[in-house]
Amino acid sequence: MTILVLNSGSSSFKFAVYRSVDAASGAPCEPVERLRGQVHGLPDTPVMVWRTEGGERGERALPAPADQRRALKEVLARLQSDGLIDRVEAVGHRVVHGGEALVAPCLIDDSTLRLVESLEPLAPLHQSHCVAGIHAMAAVAPGVPQVACFDTAFHATQPRLHTTMPLPVSWRDRGVRRYGFHGLSFESIARQLPALAGAQADGRIVVAHLGSGASVCAMHERRSVRTSMGLSTLDGLVMSTRPGAVDIGVALFAQQQLGLDLETLSRGLYHESGLLGLSGISADMRVLAASDDPRARFAIEVFCQRAAQEIAASAVVLGGCDAIVFTAGIGEHDAQVRAQIAGLLGWMGARIDEAANAAQGPRLHAADSTIGLWVVPTDEEGVIARHTAALVRQRGAR
């Protein structure tokens, strides 16, 4: 089975191709990645880049202008003409929000799609692009089964204690609660950790997904217990352009005293805050790390402080901490940020091995550390491919 995995954005989309073949025994094998890539510059200057499992790289300009539907058609045609894939037999989508009803990956039908569309107000930055990707794929490859994998689903195991907001019951009856995100990333870490940490993997684990979006997840027995994001993707840690946890009164003040309309307020919270708002220089941690500007150093300091606070809060929920895992773009590649966060958690017994940290792990903890420190690359696409293969096989078996 050839599986296409899609992660759709506003002016770009990421894709990956997996091959899943049943073993001679008839048991399904783990999907194997064949290639992954991205189309960026939509709609005016679309460019397709990709890398195969063997390390071969390619880049091609696509005809412009191109919406996602046209770009997808071009991508599949190019990959087929180059002999990189044969035909797509299943498609898996990353869908940001599943709400209260969609708490596991599912095959997409008309009713599921309507429900996904209805959740756009809960994830205005992402959900509409996920839906557009589903429609585009249906137009390009009608009849090919599509699967939705939700970033919120991994957190369905959280107890009400950690999902209920202290707000009016009439609001909560309308779905206002903590959901959490980055679930596909956390699921990926939960699957990988036993091979690295052994029995410790089922203990009290805090995973820090640190990227342009960022959140922390407290896990026990590799299930989500608490996460730093709430109803929306604005809550919790400082992010590239999002503020994380701020006093809700800021929004009221901005409207009532600063005269900001809803659109301006939304733009400020989603696109102008976080590292960009703190530094006034850049939303990119790499740019800030290379800068001598005191504002850049301060932005990094706030980022690390808030991350350490959320990790500590997770440890309180778990009744302790056996290991901390860093993942995603910043978590996987920025040794200085990892060292700074670990240093702030020294009171918990965290001791980082500087040489191991510089070498990017995967084991980061020093011999005298009382908690494990790990860096583990996330593989959200692999998680989606695995769920897609399983659901399509189940459908075929019925």
C-alpha positions as CSV (number, residue, x, y, z in Angstrom):
1,M,0.0,0.0,0.0
2,T,1.4,3.4,-1.0
3,I,0.4,6.1,1.5
4,L,0.5,9.8,1.0
5,V,0.7,11.9,4.2
6,L,-0.3,15.6,3.9
7,N,0.2,18.5,6.3
8,S,-1.6,21.5,4.8
9,G,-0.8,25.2,5.5
10,S,-1.8,28.5,4.1
11,S,0.8,29.0,1.4
12,S,2.5,25.6,1.6
13,F,2.0,22.0,2.4
14,K,4.3,19.2,3.5
15,F,4.0,15.7,2.0
16,A,5.5,12.3,2.7
17,V,5.2,9.0,0.9
18,Y,5.2,5.6,2.8
19,R,5.1,2.1,1.6
20,S,3.3,-0.5,3.8
21,V,3.6,-4.2,2.7
22,D,2.1,-7.2,4.5
23,A,4.7,-9.7,5.7
24,A,4.7,-13.3,4.4
25,S,2.8,-14.3,7.5
26,G,0.0,-11.9,6.6
27,A,0.8,-9.6,9.4
28,P,1.0,-5.9,8.5
29,C,4.5,-4.3,8.5
30,E,5.4,-0.9,9.8
31,P,5.0,1.7,7.0
32,V,8.5,2.6,5.5
33,E,9.2,6.2,4.4
34,R,10.1,6.5,0.7
35,L,10.4,10.2,0.4
36,R,9.2,13.5,2.0
37,G,9.0,17.0,0.7
38,Q,7.2,20.3,0.6
39,V,5.5,22.7,-1.7
40,H,6.0,26.4,-0.8
41,G,5.3,29.7,-2.4
42,L,1.6,29.1,-3.1
43,P,-0.1,30.5,-5.1
44,D,2.3,32.8,-7.1
45,T,5.7,31.1,-7.0
46,P,5.1,27.4,-6.2
47,V,8.2,25.3,-5.7
48,M,8.4,21.6,-4.9
49,V,11.4,20.2,-3.0
50,W,11.8,16.6,-1.9
51,R,14.3,14.1,-0.5
52,T,14.1,10.3,-1.0
53,E,14.9,7.7,1.6
54,G,18.3,7.2,0.0
55,G,19.2,10.9,0.4
56,E,18.6,12.0,-3.2
57,R,17.2,15.5,-3.3
58,G,15.2,17.4,-5.9
59,E,13.7,20.8,-6.6
60,R,11.3,21.9,-9.3
61,A,9.2,25.0,-10.0
62,L,5.6,24.3,-10.5
63,P,3.2,26.1,-12.9
64,A,1.8,29.3,-11.5
65,P,-0.6,30.4,-10.2
66,A,-1.4,27.3,-8.3
67,D,-3.8,26.5,-5.5
68,Q,-3.3,23.4,-3.4
69,R,-5.4,21.3,-5.7
70,R,-3.4,22.1,-8.8
71,A,-0.1,21.9,-6.9
72,L,-1.1,18.4,-5.5
73,K,-1.9,17.2,-9.0
74,E,1.5,18.4,-10.2
75,V,3.3,16.8,-7.3
76,L,1.8,13.4,-7.9
77,A,2.4,13.6,-11.7
78,R,6.1,14.6,-11.2
79,L,6.7,11.8,-8.6
80,Q,5.0,9.2,-10.9
81,S,6.9,10.3,-14.0
82,D,10.2,10.2,-12.1
83,G,9.4,6.7,-10.9
84,L,9.4,7.7,-7.3
85,I,5.8,6.4,-6.7
86,D,3.4,4.3,-8.6
87,R,-0.2,5.2,-7.5
88,V,-1.5,6.5,-4.2
89,E,-3.7,4.0,-2.4
90,A,-4.5,5.9,0.8
91,V,-4.0,9.5,2.1
92,G,-3.5,10.5,5.7
93,H,-4.0,14.1,6.9
94,R,-2.9,16.0,9.9
95,V,-6.0,17.7,11.2
96,V,-5.4,20.1,14.1
97,H,-8.7,19.9,16.0
98,G,-11.0,17.0,16.5
99,G,-13.1,18.6,19.3
100,E,-14.8,16.5,21.9
101,A,-16.2,13.9,19.4
102,L,-13.2,13.0,17.2
103,V,-10.8,11.5,19.7
104,A,-9.2,8.9,17.4
105,P,-8.0,8.7,13.8
106,C,-10.9,8.0,11.4
107,L,-11.8,7.5,7.8
108,I,-13.1,10.7,6.3
109,D,-16.7,10.6,5.0
110,D,-19.2,13.4,4.5
111,S,-20.4,13.5,8.1
112,T,-16.8,13.5,9.5
113,L,-15.8,16.3,7.1
114,R,-18.7,18.4,8.2
115,L,-17.8,18.0,11.8
116,V,-14.1,18.9,11.1
117,E,-15.3,22.0,9.2
118,S,-17.5,23.0,12.2
119,L,-14.4,23.1,14.5
120,E,-12.7,25.9,12.5
121,P,-13.5,28.5,15.2
122,L,-11.5,26.5,17.7
123,A,-8.4,26.5,15.5
124,P,-8.8,29.5,13.1
125,L,-5.1,29.5,12.2
126,H,-5.0,25.9,11.0
127,Q,-8.3,24.1,10.6
128,S,-9.4,25.6,7.3
129,H,-6.2,24.6,5.6
130,C,-6.6,21.0,6.8
131,V,-10.1,21.0,5.3
132,A,-8.8,22.5,2.0
133,G,-6.2,19.7,1.8
134,I,-8.9,17.1,2.2
135,H,-11.1,18.7,-0.6
136,A,-8.0,19.1,-2.8
137,M,-7.1,15.4,-2.5
138,A,-10.7,14.3,-3.1
139,A,-10.6,16.3,-6.4
140,V,-7.2,15.0,-7.5
141,A,-7.7,11.4,-6.6
142,P,-11.5,10.7,-6.2
143,G,-12.2,7.4,-4.5
144,V,-8.9,7.1,-2.7
145,P,-9.6,6.6,1.0
146,Q,-8.6,9.5,3.2
147,V,-7.9,9.4,7.0
148,A,-7.9,12.3,9.4
149,C,-5.4,12.1,12.3
150,F,-6.1,14.7,15.0
151,D,-3.5,16.7,17.0
152,T,-6.0,16.8,19.9
153,A,-6.7,13.1,20.0
154,F,-3.7,12.0,22.0
155,H,-4.9,14.2,24.9
156,A,-8.3,12.4,25.2
157,T,-6.9,10.4,28.1
158,Q,-6.6,13.5,30.3
159,P,-8.8,13.5,33.4
160,R,-11.5,16.2,33.8
161,L,-9.4,17.8,36.5
162,H,-7.0,18.9,33.8
163,T,-9.4,19.7,31.0
164,T,-12.1,21.7,32.8
165,M,-11.8,25.4,32.8
166,P,-13.2,27.4,35.8
167,L,-15.6,29.3,33.6
168,P,-19.5,29.6,33.5
169,V,-21.2,26.3,32.9
170,S,-23.1,27.8,29.9
171,W,-19.7,28.3,28.2
172,R,-18.4,24.9,29.1
173,D,-21.6,23.3,27.7
174,R,-20.6,24.8,24.3
175,G,-17.3,23.0,24.3
176,V,-15.1,25.5,26.1
177,R,-12.4,23.4,27.7
178,R,-8.8,22.4,27.5
179,Y,-8.0,20.2,24.5
180,G,-4.2,20.4,23.9
181,F,-2.3,20.1,20.6
182,H,0.9,18.6,19.1
183,G,-0.7,15.2,19.9
184,L,0.8,13.5,16.9
185,S,4.3,14.6,18.0
186,F,3.7,13.4,21.6
187,E,2.4,10.1,20.3
188,S,5.6,9.7,18.2
189,I,7.7,10.3,21.2
190,A,5.7,7.8,23.3
191,R,6.2,5.1,20.7
192,Q,10.0,5.8,20.4
193,L,10.9,6.2,24.0
194,P,10.9,2.6,25.2
195,A,13.8,1.8,22.8
196,L,15.9,4.5,24.4
197,A,14.8,4.7,28.0
198,G,13.6,1.2,28.7
199,A,11.2,0.8,31.6
200,Q,11.6,4.5,32.4
201,A,9.5,5.3,29.4
202,D,6.4,4.2,31.3
203,G,7.1,6.4,34.2
204,R,6.6,10.1,34.8
205,I,7.7,11.7,31.5
206,V,7.5,15.4,30.5
207,V,7.9,16.0,26.7
208,A,8.7,19.5,25.5
209,H,7.7,20.1,21.9
210,L,9.7,23.2,21.2
211,G,9.2,24.6,17.7
212,S,7.5,27.6,16.1
213,G,4.5,26.3,18.0
214,A,5.4,24.9,21.4
215,S,3.8,22.9,24.2
216,V,4.6,20.5,27.0
217,C,2.9,17.2,27.7
218,A,3.0,15.3,31.0
219,M,2.7,11.6,30.4
220,H,2.3,8.5,32.6
221,E,2.5,5.1,31.1
222,R,3.0,6.9,27.8
223,R,-0.5,8.5,28.0
224,S,-1.3,12.2,28.2
225,V,-2.2,13.4,31.7
226,R,-1.8,17.2,31.2
227,T,-0.7,19.6,28.5
228,S,0.2,23.3,28.4
229,M,-2.1,24.3,25.5
230,G,-5.8,24.7,26.2
231,L,-8.8,25.6,24.0
232,S,-6.7,27.2,21.3
233,T,-3.1,27.1,20.2
234,L,-2.4,30.4,22.0
235,D,-1.9,29.0,25.5
236,G,1.1,27.8,27.4
237,L,4.7,28.4,26.3
238,V,6.1,31.4,24.5
239,M,6.2,30.5,20.7
240,S,7.6,32.2,17.6
241,T,4.7,34.6,17.2
242,R,2.2,33.5,19.8
243,P,2.4,34.6,23.4
244,G,1.5,31.5,25.4
245,A,-0.2,32.0,28.7
246,V,-1.2,35.6,29.3
247,D,-3.7,37.3,31.5
248,I,-7.1,37.1,29.6
249,G,-7.6,40.7,30.8
250,V,-5.1,41.8,28.1
251,A,-7.6,41.0,25.4
252,L,-10.3,43.0,27.2
253,F,-7.9,45.9,27.8
254,A,-6.8,45.9,24.1
255,Q,-10.4,46.1,23.0
256,Q,-11.8,48.5,25.6
257,Q,-8.9,50.8,26.1
258,L,-6.7,50.5,23.0
259,G,-9.6,50.4,20.7
260,L,-8.5,47.3,18.8
261,D,-11.0,45.5,16.7
262,L,-11.3,41.7,16.8
263,E,-9.2,41.2,13.6
264,T,-6.4,43.4,14.9
265,L,-6.4,41.7,18.2
266,S,-6.3,38.2,16.6
267,R,-3.4,39.2,14.4
268,G,-1.5,40.6,17.3
269,L,-2.0,37.4,19.4
270,Y,-1.4,34.9,16.6
271,H,1.2,36.7,14.4
272,E,2.9,39.5,16.3
273,S,3.6,38.2,19.8
274,G,5.9,35.5,21.2
275,L,9.6,35.7,20.3
276,L,8.8,38.3,17.7
277,G,6.9,40.5,20.1
278,L,9.5,40.2,22.8
279,S,12.5,40.9,20.6
280,G,11.1,43.2,18.0
281,I,13.7,41.5,15.8
282,S,12.6,38.1,14.6
283,A,10.4,35.1,15.3
284,D,13.2,32.7,14.4
285,M,15.2,31.4,17.4
286,R,18.2,30.9,15.1
287,V,18.3,34.6,14.2
288,L,17.9,35.6,17.9
289,A,20.7,33.2,19.0
290,A,23.1,34.8,16.5
291,S,22.2,38.3,17.5
292,D,24.1,40.5,20.0
293,D,21.1,42.6,20.6
294,P,20.0,42.6,24.3
295,R,16.4,42.2,23.2
296,A,17.2,39.0,21.4
297,R,18.9,37.6,24.5
298,F,16.0,38.7,26.7
299,A,13.5,36.9,24.4
300,I,15.4,33.7,24.6
301,E,15.6,34.0,28.4
302,V,11.8,34.4,28.6
303,F,11.3,31.5,26.3
304,C,13.5,29.2,28.4
305,Q,12.0,30.4,31.7
306,R,8.5,29.8,30.6
307,A,9.4,26.3,29.3
308,A,11.0,25.4,32.6
309,Q,7.9,26.7,34.5
310,E,5.6,24.5,32.4
311,I,7.9,21.4,32.8
312,A,7.9,22.0,36.6
313,A,4.1,22.4,36.6
314,S,3.8,19.0,34.7
315,A,6.1,17.4,37.4
316,V,3.6,18.6,40.0
317,V,0.7,16.9,38.2
318,L,2.7,13.7,37.9
319,G,4.0,13.7,41.5
320,G,7.5,13.9,40.3
321,C,9.5,13.5,37.1
322,D,11.5,10.6,35.8
323,A,12.6,12.0,32.5
324,I,12.3,15.1,30.3
325,V,12.3,14.8,26.5
326,F,13.1,17.6,24.1
327,T,11.7,17.4,20.5
328,A,10.7,19.5,17.5
329,G,12.8,22.1,15.7
330,I,14.2,24.1,18.6
331,G,14.1,21.1,21.0
332,E,16.0,18.8,18.6
333,H,18.6,21.3,17.3
334,D,19.3,24.1,19.8
335,A,21.7,22.8,22.4
336,Q,21.9,26.1,24.2
337,V,18.2,26.3,24.8
338,R,18.2,22.7,26.1
339,A,21.1,23.6,28.4
340,Q,19.4,26.7,29.7
341,I,16.1,25.0,30.4
342,A,17.9,22.1,32.1
343,G,19.9,24.5,34.2
344,L,16.7,26.2,35.4
345,L,15.5,22.7,36.5
346,G,18.6,21.8,38.5
347,W,16.6,21.9,41.7
348,M,14.7,18.9,40.3
349,G,17.9,17.0,39.9
350,A,18.4,17.7,36.2
351,R,22.1,17.7,35.2
352,I,23.0,17.9,31.5
353,D,26.1,16.4,30.0
354,E,27.6,19.2,28.0
355,A,29.4,17.0,25.5
356,A,26.3,14.8,24.9
357,N,24.2,17.9,24.5
358,A,26.5,19.4,21.9
359,A,26.5,16.1,20.0
360,Q,22.6,16.2,20.0
361,G,22.1,13.2,22.2
362,P,19.9,11.2,22.2
363,R,20.9,10.8,25.9
364,L,21.7,14.1,27.5
365,H,21.8,13.5,31.2
366,A,25.0,13.5,33.2
367,A,25.9,10.6,35.5
368,D,24.8,12.5,38.5
369,S,21.4,13.6,37.1
370,T,18.5,12.1,39.1
371,I,16.2,12.4,36.1
372,G,16.7,11.4,32.5
373,L,17.2,14.0,29.8
374,W,16.7,13.0,26.2
375,V,16.4,14.5,22.7
376,V,14.2,12.5,20.4
377,P,13.3,13.6,16.8
378,T,9.6,13.7,16.3
379,D,8.0,11.8,13.4
380,E,4.4,13.0,13.0
381,E,4.2,11.8,9.4
382,G,5.2,8.3,10.5
383,V,2.4,8.3,13.1
384,I,-0.1,9.4,10.5
385,A,1.1,6.7,8.0
386,R,0.7,4.0,10.6
387,H,-2.9,5.0,11.5
388,T,-3.8,5.4,7.8
389,A,-2.5,1.9,6.9
390,A,-4.4,0.3,9.8
391,L,-7.7,2.0,9.1
392,V,-7.6,1.3,5.4
393,R,-6.8,-2.3,6.1
394,Q,-9.6,-2.6,8.5
395,R,-12.0,-1.2,5.9
396,G,-10.8,-3.7,3.4
397,A,-11.3,-6.6,5.8
398,R,-15.0,-5.8,6.4
